[in-house]
Structures are given as C-alpha cells and as structure tokens.
C-alpha cells in the first residue's frame, strides 16, 4: 500500500496542494479519493479467466482461421470494447490448444495463422457454451466507460468537499458515499 497523503504530482496539480495530513475525516476522504481514482485509472474492461479466453478462441476459430492479433481484435469488437484480452493471455492459450491437438498453425508472410483441427471442430461443436460467448457483451463497453466517467466525476466532487468543506460537510459526504456504496452492492445482489 502506498502513502496516499503524498499523492501523485498529477493529483496535486489537479486537486491542489492543500491536502491535510493523514488521519481525521479530511485525510480519510483523500485516502478514499486516491483509492477511487486508482481504481478508475486501471483498465475499465473486465478481465476474463483463462477458461474464457480458451472458449473465445475456440469460438472464433470455429468460424475462420485467424492470427493472434486478429483474435484479440475480434474479441474486443464482439464485446463492444468491454473485453480486450492481452497477448499474454491469448498466445499461451493458443499454444495450449495446439499442444492439445485442437488447433494447428501455418506460417504465411511471417505470421502464424491458427485453424481448428478436426478434433478441435468436434470439441467446438460439442460445446453449447461457446455459442453464447458473445451474448449480452456487445453493449457493455460504452456502459463501462460511462460508469468510469461517473466515478471520476464523483471523485472530483469528493476532492472539492475534502478541500473546502467544513468538518460537518465532510462527515455528511462520508455518510452519503457509504450509502451509495451500499446501494451499489444491493444492485449487484439483484437477479
């Protein structure tokens, strides 16, 4: 964990240099603000586990042969930007699928193009799960970006309260944020 009272030069420039020291309500708000800001600075796209990458690769190669970066781009396109797997997750998955005999590669013009083997086609055809891989993901990208912007707007409002609010206003802001946090978790708990 880092010392949030030190902050980055960007946040000092953006929010002023008048941060209170650690401890107390104002210091707690700055710590929460730093945590919120770092959360939203990270990639907005949700990470998928290795099984999901495997499923996505099989799904795409069942349609046509592709090279690795085409697979990454196609996943990003089909998910509406909500999911862009890294080369560090796609290429090891391709190697694993090749080792299992489910795909093979051909080099053409300096690029490896991957295709399903007959066994790979059988595995893809036997799995109902891969057919629904992209359902409901195409509209998540814009929603995740909008949520990220809303989070940054909230962080800026918190910074303003922390910078110029009275101790009572800071306490009220903490209570409001706590209520919002609880309501957000309640949204996730809904079916």
Buried (B, 14 or more C-beta within 10 A) or exposed (E): EEEBBEBBEEBEEEBEEEBBEBEEBBBBBBBBBBEBBEEBEEEBBEEBEEEBBBBBBBBBBBEEBBBBEBBBEBBBEBBBBBBBBEEEBBBEBBEBBBEEEBBBBEEEEEEBBBBBBEEBBEBBEEBEEBEEBBEEBBEBBEEBBEEBEEBBEBBEEBBEBBBEBEEEEBEEBBEEBEEEEEEEEEEEEEE
